[in-house]
């Protein structure tokens, strides 16, 4: 379930960035650095706000520098407890 959850987060981020940049989702490479995608500071702030609203996870702005691709950001968000709204919480270990 972990990999599927990360992929779901990555896809949501991909769709959100595509919408902001007014590009087809197919043009947004999950492994491309944000600067290569055209993500500037305004887009980054929009993405962070949307992630916080959608997933309920606080994200520091430097998280985008530390995780400079959508795939890396999705893994970071997953590790911080991001889950699809309405999804059950993971079982305690």
Helices and strands as residue ranges (DSSP letters): H 2-21, G 25-27, H 34-37, H 41-55, H 62-66, H 70-79
